[in-house]
Amino acid sequence: MSRENKRLWLKFLSLFSVIRGYNILVIVIAQYLASIFIMAHPLPVRQVVLDPNLFLIILSTALAIASGYLINNFYDSEKDLINRPQKTLLDNYVSQKTKLGVYFTLNFLSVIIASYVSFKAVLFFSFYIFVLWLYSHKLKRYPFLGTLTAGLVAILPFFIIFVYYRNFEAVIFVHAIFLFFIILIRELVKDLENLKGDFTLDYSTIPVKYSVKFTKRLISVLVISTIIPALILVLYFDSGYMDYYFLLCVVLLLIFLFQLWSSRQKIHYLLLHNLLKFILILGVFSIMLIDLEAVIKRLFYFHS
């Protein structure tokens, strides 16, 4: 490999790291699976997967989220150098000027692509991009408000799908509450994990302002609050084989809670963070278990 090709490859890896390409891929898969098996479950798989408007909405979402990661990285470069020195070295292989240029390009493309769907889609993505910028620039420095905003921006990509299909079933709201609580817990654990950098640069996160012990109490309340919708989905809704996922989540969250109170170091919080990521990723693919027989039939018809 020539020196020039190596430089280009390193720049690509750097940008992929900055925009968290693996996270975006999971979100894209989650949006499609949620559309097929929850939001538009009465429709044939082919009709959902080949829907051009859905494709454009998901593409706009991916571009907006990528730009959100870019601007977040831009504002957090000093903090990340303290909290994640090795990753930051890779991220900084691309200059801040280049990151800003890519940021504005991705935002422009996201809104332009949304314009092919509807004017309402343009308004939504313009608002979404603004909230992502506001969160990175200001809101994440404030306790509670920053955490709630982080949960909101994680849920909004699924809200646009929800609005697109106009499916107002109660089970969707319970799923959303479960997901929202998991994301809030994850954000608080990230705050514990990044405590050193936040404290050094005067970020008024919940652990910095109210103490680690208070944060753990708040997480404990959220864990119990998360278990409630998980059990409601098992007991009162027909979630098919996905019931096993929610029951596993209850067990994992109880283990998480026990480990949380014995955690003292950054590595402990990193392990807890990874456990929550596992729960989220497993949940994405568990969507197909809601009606396994119907999934097999619908996939058969998709190929026929």
C-alpha positions in Angstrom: 0.0 0.0 0.0 1.4 3.4 -1.1 1.8 6.2 1.4 -1.0 8.2 -0.2 -3.4 5.3 -0.1 -2.5 4.7 3.5 -3.3 8.3 4.3 -6.6 8.1 2.6 -7.4 4.9 4.4 -6.5 6.4 7.8 -8.7 9.4 7.0 -11.6 7.2 6.1 -11.2 5.2 9.4 -10.9 8.4 11.3 -14.2 9.8 9.8 -15.9 6.4 10.3 -14.8 6.5 14.0 -16.0 10.1 14.5 -19.5 9.5 13.0 -19.7 6.1 14.8 -20.5 4.3 11.6 -21.3 1.1 13.4 -23.9 2.9 15.6 -25.6 4.4 12.5 -25.7 0.9 10.8 -27.5 -0.5 13.9 -30.0 2.4 13.9 -30.7 1.9 10.1 -31.4 -1.8 10.8 -33.5 -0.9 13.8 -35.6 1.5 11.7 -36.3 -1.0 9.0 -37.1 -3.9 11.4 -39.4 -1.6 13.5 -41.1 -0.5 10.3 -41.6 -4.1 9.1 -42.6 -5.8 12.3 -44.1 -3.1 14.5 -45.1 0.2 12.7 -46.3 -1.3 9.4 -46.8 -5.0 10.4 -50.1 -5.4 8.4 -48.2 -4.6 5.1 -46.2 -7.1 3.0 -42.4 -7.0 3.7 -41.8 -6.2 0.0 -44.0 -3.1 0.2 -42.2 -1.8 3.3 -38.6 -2.6 2.2 -39.1 -1.2 -1.3 -40.9 2.0 -0.1 -38.9 4.8 -1.6 -40.1 7.3 1.0 -39.1 5.1 3.9 -35.7 4.7 2.3 -35.3 8.5 2.0 -36.4 9.0 5.6 -33.9 6.5 6.9 -31.1 7.9 4.7 -31.9 11.4 5.9 -31.8 10.1 9.5 -28.4 8.4 9.0 -26.9 11.6 7.5 -28.3 13.8 10.3 -27.1 11.4 13.0 -23.6 11.3 11.4 -23.5 15.1 11.4 -24.6 15.0 15.0 -21.7 12.8 16.0 -19.3 15.1 14.0 -20.4 18.3 15.8 -20.4 16.5 19.1 -16.8 15.4 18.5 -15.9 18.9 17.4 -17.1 20.4 20.7 -15.9 17.5 22.9 -12.3 17.2 21.5 -10.7 18.4 24.7 -12.8 16.2 27.0 -12.4 13.2 24.8 -8.6 13.6 24.9 -8.9 13.1 28.6 -11.5 10.3 28.6 -10.6 8.5 25.4 -7.0 9.3 24.5 -6.5 6.4 22.1 -9.7 6.9 20.1 -9.2 10.7 20.0 -5.8 10.2 18.3 -7.6 8.4 15.5 -10.4 10.9 15.4 -8.0 13.8 15.2 -6.3 12.4 12.0 -9.0 14.5 10.2 -8.7 18.2 10.9 -11.4 20.2 12.7 -11.9 22.2 9.5 -12.6 19.1 7.5 -15.0 17.8 10.2 -17.0 21.1 10.0 -17.0 20.9 6.2 -18.4 17.4 6.3 -20.8 18.4 9.0 -22.5 21.1 6.9 -22.4 18.9 3.8 -24.2 16.0 5.6 -26.8 18.4 7.1 -27.5 19.9 3.6 -27.9 16.5 2.0 -30.2 15.3 4.9 -32.6 18.2 4.3 -32.4 18.0 0.5 -33.2 14.2 0.6 -36.1 14.8 3.1 -37.5 17.4 0.6 -38.3 14.5 -1.8 -40.6 13.0 0.9 -42.6 16.1 2.1 -42.3 19.6 3.5 -43.1 18.1 6.9 -40.1 15.9 6.6 -37.9 18.9 5.8 -39.3 20.6 9.0 -38.6 17.5 11.1 -35.0 17.0 9.9 -34.3 20.8 10.2 -35.5 20.6 13.8 -33.6 17.4 14.5 -30.4 18.8 13.2 -30.8 22.0 15.2 -31.5 19.9 18.4 -28.4 17.8 17.8 -26.3 21.0 17.4 -27.9 22.6 20.5 -27.3 19.5 22.6 -23.6 19.3 21.6 -23.0 23.0 21.9 -24.9 23.8 25.1 -27.4 21.4 26.6 -25.1 18.5 27.4 -23.3 20.7 29.9 -26.5 21.0 32.0 -27.6 18.3 34.4 -30.9 16.6 33.8 -31.6 18.7 30.7 -28.6 17.3 28.9 -29.5 13.7 29.8 -33.2 14.1 28.8 -32.2 15.7 25.5 -29.8 12.8 24.7 -32.7 10.4 25.3 -34.9 12.6 23.0 -32.5 12.7 20.1 -32.1 8.9 20.3 -35.9 8.3 20.2 -36.7 10.9 17.4 -35.5 8.7 14.5 -38.2 6.2 15.4 -40.7 8.9 16.0 -40.5 10.0 12.3 -41.3 6.4 11.3 -44.1 6.2 13.8 -45.6 9.4 12.3 -45.1 8.2 8.7 -47.1 5.0 9.2 -49.6 6.7 11.6 -49.7 3.6 13.8 -51.0 4.6 17.3 -51.2 1.2 18.9 -50.6 1.2 22.7 -47.8 -1.4 22.4 -45.7 1.0 20.4 -45.8 3.6 23.3 -44.8 1.0 25.8 -41.9 -0.1 23.6 -40.9 3.5 23.3 -40.9 4.1 27.1 -38.8 1.0 27.6 -36.3 2.2 25.0 -36.3 5.7 26.4 -35.5 4.5 29.9 -32.6 2.3 28.7 -31.1 5.2 26.8 -31.4 7.5 29.9 -29.6 4.9 32.0 -26.9 4.6 29.3 -26.4 8.3 29.3 -26.0 8.4 33.0 -23.5 5.6 33.0 -21.5 7.4 30.3 -21.5 10.4 32.6 -20.0 8.2 35.3 -17.5 6.8 32.8 -16.5 10.3 31.7 -16.4 11.9 35.1 -12.7 12.9 35.0 -13.0 14.8 31.7 -16.3 16.4 32.7 -15.0 17.6 36.1 -11.7 18.9 34.6 -13.5 21.0 31.9 -16.4 22.1 34.2 -19.2 20.1 32.5 -22.1 20.3 35.0 -23.3 16.7 34.5 -25.3 15.0 37.2 -22.3 13.1 38.7 -20.2 16.3 38.8 -22.9 18.5 40.3 -24.8 16.1 42.6 -22.2 13.3 43.3 -21.6 9.8 42.1 -23.9 8.4 44.9 -26.8 10.5 43.8 -26.3 9.4 40.2 -26.3 5.8 41.2 -29.6 6.3 43.1 -31.1 8.0 40.0 -30.0 5.1 37.8 -31.5 2.6 40.3 -34.9 4.4 40.0 -34.6 4.3 36.2 -33.7 0.6 36.2 -36.9 -0.2 38.2 -38.8 2.1 35.9 -37.5 0.1 32.9 -38.4 -3.2 34.4 -42.0 -2.1 34.7 -42.7 -1.6 30.9 -40.7 -4.8 30.2 -43.1 -6.8 32.4 -46.1 -5.0 31.0 -45.1 -6.0 27.5 -44.7 -9.6 28.7 -48.0 -9.8 30.7 -50.4 -7.6 28.8 -49.3 -7.6 25.2 -48.7 -10.3 22.6 -45.0 -9.9 21.9 -44.5 -13.5 20.8 -41.0 -14.9 21.4 -39.8 -11.4 22.1 -41.2 -12.0 25.6 -38.0 -14.0 26.3 -35.9 -10.9 25.4 -37.8 -8.8 27.9 -37.5 -11.4 30.6 -33.7 -11.6 29.8 -33.6 -7.8 30.1 -35.1 -7.9 33.6 -32.4 -10.4 34.7 -29.6 -8.4 33.1 -30.9 -5.1 34.6 -30.9 -6.7 38.0 -27.4 -7.9 37.5 -26.5 -4.4 36.2 -28.0 -2.8 39.3 -26.0 -5.0 41.6 -22.8 -4.3 39.7 -23.5 -0.6 39.6 -23.3 -0.2 43.3 -20.0 -2.1 43.5 -18.4 -0.1 40.7 -15.7 2.4 41.6 -13.4 2.8 38.5 -13.8 3.8 34.9 -13.3 0.2 33.7 -16.3 -0.9 35.8 -18.6 1.8 34.2 -17.3 0.9 30.8 -18.4 -2.7 31.3 -21.8 -1.6 32.5 -22.0 0.7 29.4 -21.2 -2.3 27.2 -23.9 -4.4 28.9 -26.5 -1.7 28.1 -25.3 -1.6 24.5 -25.7 -5.4 24.3 -29.3 -5.0 25.6 -30.0 -2.4 22.9 -28.4 -4.3 20.0 -30.1 -7.5 21.1 -33.4 -5.7 21.2 -33.0 -4.5 17.6 -32.8 -8.1 16.3 -35.3 -9.5 18.8 -38.0 -7.4 17.0 -38.3 -10.3 14.5 -39.3 -12.6 17.3 -42.6 -10.8 17.9 -44.3 -13.3 15.4 -41.7 -15.8 14.2 -44.1 -17.8 12.0 -45.4 -14.6 10.4 -41.8 -13.5 9.8 -41.0 -16.7 7.9 -44.1 -16.5 5.8 -43.6 -12.8 5.0 -40.0 -13.4 4.1 -41.1 -16.2 1.9 -43.6 -14.0 0.1 -40.9 -11.3 -0.2 -38.8 -13.6 -2.3 -41.6 -15.2 -4.2 
